[in-house]
Amino acid sequence: MPASTGFSLIELLVALAIFALVVVGLLNLAGESTRTAVHVERSVLAGIVADNLAAEAALAEASALAAPAQGSERLGERDWRWRRETAASGNDGLLRIDIEVTGDDGAVAANATVLR
């Protein structure tokens, strides 16, 4: 009787199991990459909002900065809430302006500090 060529059922099952583990690993990697991209996008957009508010604060009159302020901005098809607080640093009338930007979930997404 001639020897049969090809794979046995056990060899085929082992190969399929290894292939399935590789596919699961790649899918997990793709999911993690997507989550990371969403986090980076959120951080960058919130940073832009904070930087814009910091530039506005640097150009605003000192009397307009005396009281804390809050508001919202829309950027990247998202709504961002911000809060600005001002404190005197004690050195020649130097002001420290702290800006905090939060996302929809209420978590702080970016901070900015300006001295003027």
C-alpha positions in Angstrom: 0.0 0.0 0.0 1.4 3.4 -0.9 2.1 5.9 1.8 -0.4 8.7 1.9 0.8 12.2 1.5 -0.6 15.4 3.0 -1.5 16.5 6.5 -3.2 14.5 9.2 -6.2 15.8 11.0 -4.2 16.5 14.1 -1.6 18.6 12.2 -4.4 20.6 10.5 -6.1 21.3 13.9 -2.8 22.5 15.4 -2.2 24.8 12.4 -5.7 26.2 12.7 -5.3 26.8 16.4 -2.0 28.6 15.9 -3.5 30.7 13.1 -6.5 31.6 15.4 -4.1 32.8 18.2 -2.3 35.0 15.7 -5.5 36.5 14.4 -6.8 37.2 18.0 -3.5 38.9 18.8 -3.7 41.1 15.7 -7.3 42.1 16.4 -6.3 43.0 20.0 -3.5 45.1 18.7 -5.8 46.9 16.2 -8.3 47.6 19.0 -5.6 49.0 21.2 -4.3 51.2 18.4 -7.8 52.6 17.9 -8.2 53.4 21.6 -4.8 55.1 21.6 -5.6 57.2 18.5 -8.9 58.4 20.2 -7.0 59.3 23.4 -4.4 61.2 21.4 -7.0 63.1 19.4 -8.8 64.1 22.6 -5.6 65.3 24.2 -4.5 67.3 21.2 -7.9 69.0 20.7 -8.2 69.9 24.4 -4.7 71.2 24.2 -5.6 73.5 21.3 -8.6 74.8 23.2 -6.3 75.5 26.3 -3.7 77.2 24.2 -6.3 79.4 22.5 -7.7 80.4 25.8 -4.2 81.1 27.1 -3.4 83.3 24.2 -6.7 85.2 24.7 -5.8 85.6 28.4 -2.3 86.9 27.6 -3.9 89.6 25.4 -6.8 90.5 27.6 -7.0 93.5 30.0 -5.8 92.6 33.5 -9.2 93.9 34.9 -11.0 91.3 32.8 -8.9 88.5 34.3 -9.6 89.5 37.9 -12.6 87.2 38.4 -12.6 83.4 37.7 -14.3 82.6 34.5 -15.8 79.5 32.8 -17.4 78.7 29.5 -17.5 76.2 26.6 -15.9 76.0 23.2 -16.6 73.8 20.2 -13.7 72.2 18.4 -13.4 69.0 16.4 -17.1 68.4 16.5 -16.9 68.2 20.3 -17.9 70.5 23.2 -15.2 71.4 25.6 -15.8 73.1 29.0 -13.1 75.3 30.4 -12.4 77.2 33.6 -9.9 80.0 34.2 -8.5 81.2 37.5 -6.1 84.0 38.1 -3.8 84.5 41.1 -1.2 87.2 41.9 2.3 85.7 42.2 3.5 88.6 44.4 6.4 89.6 42.1 5.9 93.0 40.6 2.2 92.5 39.8 2.8 89.3 37.9 -0.3 87.3 37.3 -0.6 83.5 37.1 -3.5 82.4 34.9 -4.5 78.7 35.1 -6.8 77.2 32.5 -8.4 73.8 32.8 -10.2 72.1 29.9 -12.6 69.2 30.4 -14.3 66.9 28.0 -17.8 65.5 27.8 -17.1 63.0 30.6 -16.0 65.7 33.0 -12.4 64.5 33.2 -9.6 67.0 32.8 -8.3 66.8 29.3 -5.7 69.6 29.2 -4.2 72.3 31.4 -2.4 75.6 30.5 -0.7 78.2 32.6 0.2 81.7 31.5 2.3 84.2 33.4 1.8 87.9 32.6 
